[in-house]
Amino acid sequence: MKLKYITILSGAVLLSITSCKKELAKTNINPNGSEVAQPDYLLTAATKATSDTYWGVANNMDASLLFAQYWSKIQYTDPDRYIFTSSSFEELWSTGYSKGIVNFNELIKLADAQANPNYKGVALILRSWTFSLLADSYGNVPYKQAGNIDQYLTPAYDNQKDVYFALLDDLKAAQAALDASGKTIAGDLIYSGSITSWKKFANSLRLRIALRIADREPAKAKQVLADIQAEGGSYISSNAETAQFTYLDSPNQNPVSNLFDTRDDYRISKTIVDKLFALNDPRLTVYAAQTQDATPQKYIGLPNGLLVGDASNYGFTKTSKPGTYFRAPHAPAVILSYAESLFDRAEAAARGFSTEDAASLYQQGVTAALAQYSVASTDIATYIAQPAVKYDASNYKKSIGEQKWLALFGQGLEGWTEWRRLDYPQLQPAVAGTLNGKIPVRFIYPGTEQTLNKTNYQSAVAAQGADALTTKLWFDVN
């Protein structure tokens, strides 16, 4: 696997640098290094860097997995109690822009120069995914001026609505650019160069973003589905087509695996363990590991947000870690699954955005979510037959929201975003939380923005609301 990181432009950490002189950049040119990146290396490096931060500690394990109550902490419990600093959420911002968006922008330029629209389409899709992570987490973020350090050293922020609308345009352009009979691409660690799969991923991501705006802009959301249908497009249509980044052995292992090699301060949340038990859900043995010491239930979740002493009293050997599937070196970082695509289509149908059968798609979504972990078909049928699992057309947000929450285990950022959007499951705040009975609904901006991009930062806060964990974002209506 090509894991050589390529630095595009000297000092490309667009939103964190204090100064950048073109003369200095020209002086510091390595005469022995190529000034033109190879598109395959660039694609590999940018995808790997973005996947690492998406699935890693700062944004996933120490934040969104806790907020959505998939995981909890038995040591160093401050993040589980919503105690953060101005540097806590810097990684998604800095990596998303400097190693993601900047490099995808460069790949788009290379694709145009080499007349290879398939590289351009893939870069647009991955750039759109990266921008969506930023907008979902922070709200207003730089979009139009992002990634062009020569022109915009301190980029302006765009409204979250405008970012989503622009991403929908970008994904439509990506769909048009991709040509299964066109030039091949290399360095693709998600679909191994399958342009047909990338086209399905593009449409599934368009659908995801359409639902982000559905409570605010239903007409626009409905139009997105109509456009996809008019184009003759299709969505991710099997678990084999799930968009995911699969890791290798150390040092290129899954970030979760890497963390558990040296640390033992995370446990599975009591909230999800209780739900899995209540539904006789066969994924319990996948999502959770048995307790090291014998316990009556074998699987014991830890409540979220305990004080350090209270958490330790539960016992390291008497509480369950996340399952071995997720702690394995090769475990994939799932970006958008077949199950999610089905649940999204079910919701779109329930909202009247399509003529598909919401109940059937919901059932297919549940089936795909369990099959993703090799649950036997007979066990899936038994699970779906339960009254608590059956689709409730009178409250589609509850049915879809709860099953999607279960299906998104491990995908902290996506699970947290869907909980904010659908308001299901109905979670209780951390036991010793510090937000007056509330759960975080956004990331705070990195402290570097307050010092290095102060004017634009202040404008963003004035438009959006206080730079606080409890300030609801534009898409979060209820």
C-alpha positions, 0 to 999 in steps of 0.5 A, spaced: 500 500 500 502 506 498 502 510 504 507 515 502 505 522 505 505 528 500 505 535 502 502 539 497 505 547 498 510 549 503 506 550 509 499 547 507 496 547 514 492 553 511 488 555 518 493 554 523 500 558 520 502 565 522 505 567 516 507 565 509 512 568 504 512 566 497 519 568 497 521 563 502 517 558 499 521 559 493 527 559 497 525 552 500 525 548 494 528 541 494 532 540 488 532 533 489 524 532 490 519 532 485 514 539 485 508 535 481 505 530 485 503 523 482 495 522 483 495 515 485 500 517 491 496 523 492 489 519 493 492 514 497 495 519 502 489 524 502 484 518 503 489 515 509 490 521 513 482 523 513 480 516 515 485 516 520 482 522 523 475 520 522 476 514 526 481 516 531 482 518 538 480 526 538 474 526 534 471 519 535 474 515 541 474 522 545 468 525 543 463 523 538 463 515 540 462 518 547 456 523 545 452 518 542 453 513 548 457 507 544 463 508 548 464 510 555 470 511 559 473 508 565 479 512 566 481 519 565 473 521 564 473 528 563 471 527 555 465 523 557 463 528 562 464 534 556 470 537 559 474 540 553 479 545 552 480 549 546 485 544 543 480 538 544 477 539 537 483 541 533 485 535 529 479 534 525 480 541 523 487 541 521 487 534 518 481 535 514 483 542 511 491 541 510 491 533 509 484 532 506 481 538 502 488 541 500 490 535 497 484 533 494 484 540 491 491 538 488 488 532 485 483 535 482 488 540 478 492 534 476 486 530 474 484 536 469 492 537 467 492 530 465 485 529 462 483 524 467 476 526 469 475 519 474 481 522 478 477 529 479 470 525 480 473 521 486 477 527 489 470 531 489 467 525 492 472 525 498 473 532 498 465 533 499 465 527 505 471 531 508 467 538 508 461 534 510 464 532 516 467 539 518 460 542 517 456 537 521 461 538 527 462 545 527 457 548 523 459 554 519 466 553 516 470 555 510 468 552 504 469 557 498 476 560 500 478 553 503 485 550 500 488 556 497 493 558 501 496 563 496 490 567 495 486 566 502 491 566 508 485 567 513 479 564 509 472 566 511 467 562 513 461 560 509 454 558 512 452 551 514 446 551 509 451 554 503 456 549 505 451 543 504 448 546 498 455 547 495 457 539 496 450 537 493 453 541 487 460 538 487 457 531 488 452 532 482 459 534 478 462 528 480 457 524 478 457 527 471 465 526 471 465 519 473 466 514 467 466 507 468 469 506 460 474 512 461 481 512 464 483 508 469 485 510 476 490 508 481 492 509 489 484 507 490 484 504 497 476 504 497 474 501 491 480 499 487 479 503 481 471 501 480 468 507 477 461 504 478 462 503 485 464 510 486 458 513 482 454 509 487 457 512 493 457 519 490 449 518 490 449 515 497 453 521 499 448 526 496 442 522 499 445 523 506 446 530 505 439 531 502 437 528 509 441 533 513 437 539 510 431 535 510 428 539 516 430 546 513 429 545 506 425 539 504 424 542 497 431 542 495 432 535 499 426 532 494 430 535 488 436 531 490 432 525 489 429 527 483 436 529 480 439 522 481 433 518 479 433 523 472 440 521 471 439 514 472 443 513 478 443 508 483 445 507 490 450 502 494 447 496 493 450 491 497 455 490 503 460 489 498 459 496 496 460 499 503 465 505 502 470 503 507 478 504 508 481 497 510 487 497 514 493 493 514 498 491 520 502 496 524 504 501 523 498 502 518 493 498 523 486 501 525 487 507 530 482 503 535 487 497 534 493 502 535 490 505 541 488 499 545 495 496 544 497 501 550 491 503 553 485 500 557 481 506 559 475 505 554 469 501 555 462 500 551 457 504 554 451 501 558 446 505 554 447 501 548 449 494 551 442 495 555 439 496 548 442 490 545 440 486 551 432 489 550 432 487 543 436 480 544 440 483 538 445 478 536 450 484 535 451 484 542 457 479 541 460 483 536 460 490 539 462 488 546 467 483 549 466 479 555 468 481 561 475 479 563 472 476 570 466 472 570 459 476 571 452 473 570 451 477 564 458 476 561 457 483 557 457 489 562 456 496 559 459 502 563 455 508 564 457 515 561 460 520 564 462 518 571 467 521 576 474 517 576 473 514 582 466 512 581 468 509 574 474 505 577 469 502 582 465 498 576 472 494 575 476 494 569 475 486 569 468 486 570 466 491 565 466 490 557 471 493 552 468 494 545 468 488 541 474 484 538 472 486 531 473 493 532 480 492 536 483 488 530 488 491 526 485 490 519 478 493 522 475 498 516 473 505 517 466 505 515 465 511 511 458 510 508 455 503 509 449 499 505 445 499 511 445 506 512 444 507 504 437 503 505 435 507 512 436 513 508 432 511 502 427 509 507 427 516 510 426 519 504 420 515 502 417 516 509 418 524 508 414 523 501 421 525 497 420 518 493 415 513 491 419 507 494 416 503 500 419 505 506 417 499 510 420 495 505 427 499 505 427 499 513 427 492 513 432 491 508 436 496 512 436 492 518 437 486 515 443 489 511 446 492 518 446 485 521 449 481 515 454 486 515 457 482 521 455 475 518 449 474 523 445 468 520 439 469 516 435 465 521 437 470 526 436 476 522 429 473 521 427 472 528 430 479 530 426 483 525 419 479 527 420 482 534 414 488 535 420 492 538 423 492 531 418 492 526 417 499 522 412 504 525 410 508 520 407 513 525 413 515 527 419 513 522 424 517 526 424 513 532 424 506 528 429 509 523 433 513 528 434 507 533 436 502 528 440 506 524 444 508 531 445 501 532 447 500 525 452 506 526 456 503 532 463 505 531 462 511 526 462 516 532 461 522 528 456 519 523 452 516 529 452 523 533 450 527 527 444 522 526 442 522 533 442 530 533 438 530 526 433 525 528 432 525 536 432 518 537 434 514 541 432 518 546 439 519 550 440 521 557 446 526 559 452 523 562 452 522 569 456 527 572 456 531 566 458 539 566 453 542 561 447 542 566 443 536 563 445 537 556 449 533 551 454 536 546 451 538 539 457 541 536 464 541 536 467 548 539 472 551 534 480 550 535 483 555 539 488 557 533 482 560 529 481 565 535 488 567 534 490 566 527 483 568 523 480 572 529 476 576 524 472 571 520 472 567 527 468 572 530 463 573 524 462 566 524 460 566 531 456 572 531 452 569 525 451 562 528 451 563 536 456 562 541 462 558 540 459 552 545 458 545 545 451 546 546 449 551 541 445 547 536 447 547 528 442 550 523 440 543 521 438 541 528 431 543 528 428 540 534 
